[in-house]
Amino acid sequence: MNPNELKKAALEALSEWSRWLVAIQTALVGGIVWIVKNDPPVQWIDKVLISIASGSFILSAFCALWLVGAIPSAIQALPFDHTVHQYKLWGRFKLVYFAATQHTLLAIGVIAILILGIRQIWYT
């Protein structure tokens, strides 16, 4: 494979991964809404953890959607001299920033949900 075919494959893989993240995070936010509706949190820390998790998942999904929307233009811009992660979306923002932000927010949301789950098990 030549370098441009590898870059195209990398961009397509990132697009596929980002689409999956949107679906997973949508389900997670739906699960959070269901939990809050059926068993509303009483303590302030639980409310904060739910807010952090929901906000993180939603913002991560927006980053993923931006990536999915921008990747076709990156594929059209092939060949470019730099790596895929150094490609600038809309001529301004490096792709790596969106990918890193999407994954960081996902991790923050998962950690908040885990802490909430541990608190529920511990105090129930």
C-alpha positions in Angstrom: 0.0 0.0 0.0 1.2 3.5 -0.7 1.2 6.2 2.0 -2.0 7.8 0.7 -3.9 4.5 0.8 -2.8 4.0 4.3 -3.9 7.5 5.3 -7.3 6.9 3.7 -7.7 3.6 5.6 -6.7 5.4 8.8 -9.3 8.2 8.2 -12.0 5.6 7.4 -11.2 3.7 10.6 -11.4 6.8 12.7 -14.7 7.7 11.1 -16.1 4.2 11.9 -14.8 4.4 15.5 -16.3 7.9 15.9 -19.7 6.7 14.6 -19.6 3.8 17.1 -18.8 6.3 19.9 -21.8 8.4 19.0 -24.1 5.4 19.2 -22.6 4.1 22.5 -22.7 7.5 24.1 -26.3 8.1 23.0 -27.2 4.8 24.7 -25.3 5.8 27.9 -27.0 9.2 28.1 -30.4 7.4 27.6 -29.4 5.0 30.4 -28.5 7.9 32.7 -31.9 9.6 31.9 -33.7 6.3 32.7 -31.8 5.9 36.0 -32.5 9.5 37.0 -36.2 9.2 36.1 -36.7 5.9 38.0 -34.4 6.5 41.0 -33.6 10.2 41.3 -30.3 10.9 43.1 -30.7 12.5 46.6 -27.2 13.5 47.5 -25.5 16.4 45.8 -22.4 14.4 44.9 -24.5 12.0 42.9 -26.1 14.9 41.0 -22.7 16.3 40.2 -21.4 12.9 39.0 -24.5 12.4 36.8 -24.1 15.9 35.4 -20.4 15.4 34.7 -21.0 12.0 33.0 -23.9 13.3 30.9 -22.1 16.5 29.9 -18.9 14.5 29.0 -20.8 12.0 26.9 -22.7 14.7 25.0 -19.6 16.8 24.3 -17.6 13.8 23.3 -20.4 12.8 20.9 -20.3 16.3 19.4 -16.5 16.0 18.8 -17.1 12.6 17.2 -19.8 14.1 14.9 -17.5 16.9 13.9 -14.8 14.3 13.0 -17.3 12.2 11.0 -18.4 15.3 9.1 -14.8 16.5 8.4 -13.2 13.2 7.4 -14.6 13.1 3.9 -12.9 16.5 3.2 -9.7 15.1 4.6 -10.0 12.1 2.2 -10.6 14.5 -0.7 -7.5 16.5 0.3 -5.3 13.5 -0.2 -2.4 13.5 -0.9 -1.0 15.6 2.0 2.5 15.5 3.3 1.9 15.1 7.0 0.3 12.4 9.1 -3.4 12.0 9.4 -3.4 13.4 13.0 -1.7 16.5 11.8 -4.3 17.2 9.1 -6.1 20.5 9.9 -9.9 20.3 9.9 -11.4 23.4 8.2 -7.9 24.6 7.7 -7.5 25.5 11.4 -7.8 22.6 13.9 -5.6 19.6 13.9 -7.6 16.3 13.7 -5.6 15.0 16.7 -7.3 17.7 18.9 -10.8 16.5 18.1 -9.8 12.8 18.5 -8.0 13.4 21.8 -10.9 15.6 23.2 -13.4 12.9 22.2 -11.5 10.2 24.0 -10.7 12.3 27.0 -14.4 13.3 27.5 -15.4 9.6 27.1 -13.0 8.6 29.8 -14.2 11.4 32.1 -17.8 10.2 31.6 -16.9 6.6 32.2 -15.0 7.4 35.4 -17.9 9.5 36.7 -20.3 6.6 36.1 -18.0 4.1 37.7 -17.7 6.4 40.8 -21.5 6.8 40.9 -21.9 3.0 40.6 -19.4 2.3 43.4 -21.2 4.9 45.6 -24.5 3.2 45.0 -23.2 -0.2 45.8 -21.3 1.0 48.8 -24.1 3.0 50.4 -27.0 0.8 49.6 
